[in-house]
Amino acid sequence: MLLKANIMTDKNVQFPQLFLRLAISVTMLSAVADRLGLWGKNAAWGNWENFETYTRKLTFFLPEGLSVFSAYTATFFEILFPVMLLIGWKTRIGAYGAGLLLLVFALSMTMALGIKAPLDYSVWVGSAGAFLLAVQPKYFFSIDHLTNKL
C-alpha cells in the first residue's frame, strides 16, 4: 500500500505565516513603545528609566555600564527585527534575530526572576515562533517574495 504524504500547499501556509510575522513584530514593537512611554498608564515600564532598572535586574551579572548598553542594544534590535518581519525584507535574518533576541531575554528572565516570568509573558513561545518562521522555505506577502519572482 502506497502512503501519500500530506504536503501543505502554499495557500495553507500563507495567512498563518503572515499572522506569525505580524504577531511577533507587533509584540516586540509594543515593548519598545512601552519603554518609550507611548502606552501611558497601561504599561509595564512606562518610561526609559524604569526599563533601565528592569534591564539591570535581568543583567545582574554585568557591570552597570554594560547593562545600560544592553538596554540600548536590545531596543535597537527590538525595532530592527520586527520592521524586517513587518515588511518582509530579509525575513529569514529578521526571524532568526528575533528568535535569538527573545531566547536571550527568556534565559535572562529565568536566571534573574525564575521560570514563571518568561512563561507568563510567553517569551519562550515568541522565540519558538520566530525560529519556526526562520525555517520557512518562502515568505508570502513580503518584499522577499516579490524579489524572488523577478
SULDAHU-V732740 format. One record per pair of residues at least 24 apart in sequence whose C-alpha atoms are under 10 Angstrom apart, sorted by the first residue. I is the first residue (numbers start at 1). J is the second residue. D is the distance in whole Angstrom. If there is no record, write none. Layout:
i->(I & I)
j->(J & J)
d->(D & D)
This chain:
i->(10 & 10 & 10 & 11 & 13 & 13 & 13 & 14 & 14 & 14 & 14 & 15 & 15 & 17 & 17 & 17 & 17 & 17 & 17 & 17 & 17 & 18 & 18 & 18 & 18 & 18 & 18 & 18 & 18 & 20 & 20 & 20 & 20 & 20 & 20 & 21 & 21 & 21 & 21 & 21 & 21 & 21 & 21 & 21 & 21 & 21 & 21 & 21 & 21 & 22 & 22 & 22 & 22 & 22 & 23 & 23 & 23 & 23 & 23 & 23 & 24 & 24 & 24 & 24 & 24 & 24 & 24 & 24 & 24 & 24 & 24 & 24 & 24 & 25 & 25 & 25 & 25 & 25 & 25 & 25 & 25 & 25 & 25 & 25 & 25 & 25 & 25 & 26 & 26 & 26 & 26 & 27 & 27 & 27 & 28 & 28 & 28 & 28 & 28 & 28 & 28 & 28 & 28 & 28 & 28 & 29 & 29 & 29 & 29 & 29 & 29 & 29 & 30 & 30 & 31 & 31 & 31 & 32 & 32 & 32 & 32 & 32 & 33 & 33 & 35 & 48 & 55 & 55 & 55 & 56 & 57 & 57 & 57 & 57 & 58 & 58 & 58 & 58 & 58 & 58 & 58 & 58 & 58 & 59 & 59 & 59 & 59 & 59 & 60 & 60 & 60 & 61 & 61 & 61 & 74 & 74 & 74 & 77 & 78 & 84 & 84 & 85 & 85 & 85 & 85 & 85 & 86 & 86 & 86 & 87 & 87 & 87 & 87 & 88 & 88 & 88 & 88 & 88 & 88 & 88 & 88 & 89 & 89 & 89 & 89 & 89 & 89 & 89 & 90 & 90 & 90 & 90 & 91 & 91 & 91 & 91 & 91 & 91 & 91 & 91 & 91 & 92 & 92 & 92 & 92 & 92 & 92 & 92 & 92 & 92 & 92 & 93 & 94 & 94 & 94 & 94 & 95 & 95 & 95 & 95 & 95 & 95 & 95 & 95 & 95 & 96 & 96 & 96 & 96 & 96 & 96 & 96 & 97 & 97 & 97 & 97 & 98 & 98 & 98 & 98 & 98 & 98 & 98 & 99 & 99 & 99 & 99 & 99 & 99 & 99 & 99 & 99 & 99 & 99 & 99 & 100 & 100 & 100 & 100 & 101 & 101 & 101 & 102 & 102 & 102 & 102 & 103 & 103 & 103 & 103)
j->(138 & 139 & 140 & 140 & 136 & 139 & 140 & 138 & 139 & 140 & 141 & 140 & 141 & 129 & 132 & 133 & 136 & 138 & 139 & 140 & 141 & 85 & 86 & 88 & 133 & 139 & 140 & 141 & 142 & 85 & 126 & 129 & 130 & 132 & 133 & 82 & 83 & 84 & 85 & 86 & 87 & 88 & 91 & 94 & 95 & 129 & 130 & 133 & 139 & 82 & 83 & 85 & 86 & 87 & 82 & 85 & 86 & 126 & 129 & 130 & 81 & 82 & 85 & 86 & 95 & 98 & 99 & 125 & 126 & 127 & 129 & 130 & 133 & 78 & 79 & 80 & 81 & 82 & 83 & 84 & 85 & 86 & 87 & 94 & 95 & 98 & 130 & 82 & 83 & 85 & 86 & 78 & 82 & 126 & 75 & 77 & 78 & 79 & 80 & 81 & 82 & 83 & 98 & 102 & 126 & 75 & 78 & 79 & 80 & 81 & 82 & 83 & 78 & 79 & 75 & 78 & 79 & 74 & 75 & 76 & 78 & 79 & 75 & 79 & 75 & 72 & 105 & 108 & 109 & 112 & 108 & 109 & 112 & 113 & 105 & 106 & 107 & 108 & 109 & 110 & 111 & 112 & 113 & 105 & 108 & 109 & 111 & 112 & 108 & 111 & 112 & 108 & 111 & 112 & 101 & 102 & 105 & 101 & 102 & 142 & 143 & 130 & 133 & 139 & 142 & 143 & 141 & 142 & 143 & 141 & 142 & 143 & 144 & 139 & 140 & 141 & 142 & 143 & 144 & 145 & 146 & 139 & 142 & 143 & 144 & 145 & 146 & 147 & 139 & 142 & 143 & 144 & 133 & 134 & 136 & 138 & 139 & 142 & 143 & 144 & 145 & 130 & 131 & 133 & 134 & 135 & 136 & 137 & 138 & 139 & 144 & 134 & 130 & 131 & 133 & 134 & 127 & 129 & 130 & 131 & 132 & 133 & 134 & 135 & 136 & 127 & 130 & 131 & 132 & 133 & 134 & 135 & 127 & 130 & 131 & 134 & 126 & 127 & 128 & 129 & 130 & 131 & 134 & 123 & 124 & 125 & 126 & 127 & 128 & 129 & 130 & 131 & 132 & 133 & 134 & 127 & 128 & 130 & 131 & 126 & 127 & 130 & 126 & 127 & 128 & 130 & 127 & 128 & 130 & 131)
d->(9 & 10 & 9 & 10 & 10 & 10 & 9 & 10 & 8 & 6 & 8 & 8 & 9 & 10 & 10 & 7 & 9 & 10 & 8 & 8 & 9 & 9 & 9 & 9 & 10 & 8 & 7 & 7 & 9 & 9 & 9 & 7 & 8 & 9 & 7 & 8 & 10 & 10 & 6 & 6 & 9 & 8 & 9 & 10 & 8 & 9 & 8 & 7 & 10 & 8 & 10 & 7 & 6 & 9 & 9 & 10 & 9 & 9 & 10 & 10 & 9 & 7 & 8 & 9 & 9 & 8 & 9 & 10 & 7 & 9 & 8 & 7 & 10 & 9 & 9 & 10 & 8 & 4 & 7 & 9 & 6 & 6 & 10 & 10 & 10 & 9 & 10 & 7 & 9 & 10 & 8 & 10 & 9 & 9 & 9 & 10 & 6 & 7 & 10 & 9 & 7 & 10 & 9 & 9 & 9 & 9 & 7 & 6 & 9 & 9 & 7 & 8 & 10 & 10 & 9 & 8 & 10 & 9 & 6 & 9 & 7 & 7 & 10 & 10 & 9 & 10 & 10 & 9 & 10 & 10 & 9 & 9 & 7 & 8 & 8 & 10 & 9 & 6 & 6 & 9 & 8 & 5 & 8 & 10 & 7 & 9 & 9 & 8 & 9 & 9 & 7 & 10 & 10 & 9 & 8 & 10 & 9 & 8 & 9 & 10 & 10 & 10 & 10 & 10 & 9 & 10 & 10 & 8 & 10 & 8 & 6 & 7 & 9 & 7 & 8 & 7 & 4 & 5 & 6 & 8 & 10 & 9 & 7 & 5 & 6 & 9 & 10 & 10 & 10 & 9 & 8 & 6 & 9 & 7 & 10 & 9 & 7 & 8 & 9 & 7 & 10 & 9 & 9 & 7 & 5 & 7 & 8 & 9 & 9 & 9 & 9 & 7 & 9 & 10 & 9 & 8 & 9 & 9 & 5 & 6 & 8 & 6 & 5 & 9 & 10 & 9 & 7 & 6 & 9 & 8 & 6 & 9 & 10 & 8 & 9 & 9 & 8 & 7 & 10 & 9 & 6 & 8 & 9 & 10 & 9 & 10 & 7 & 4 & 7 & 7 & 5 & 5 & 9 & 9 & 8 & 7 & 9 & 8 & 8 & 10 & 8 & 10 & 7 & 5 & 9 & 9 & 6 & 8 & 10 & 10)
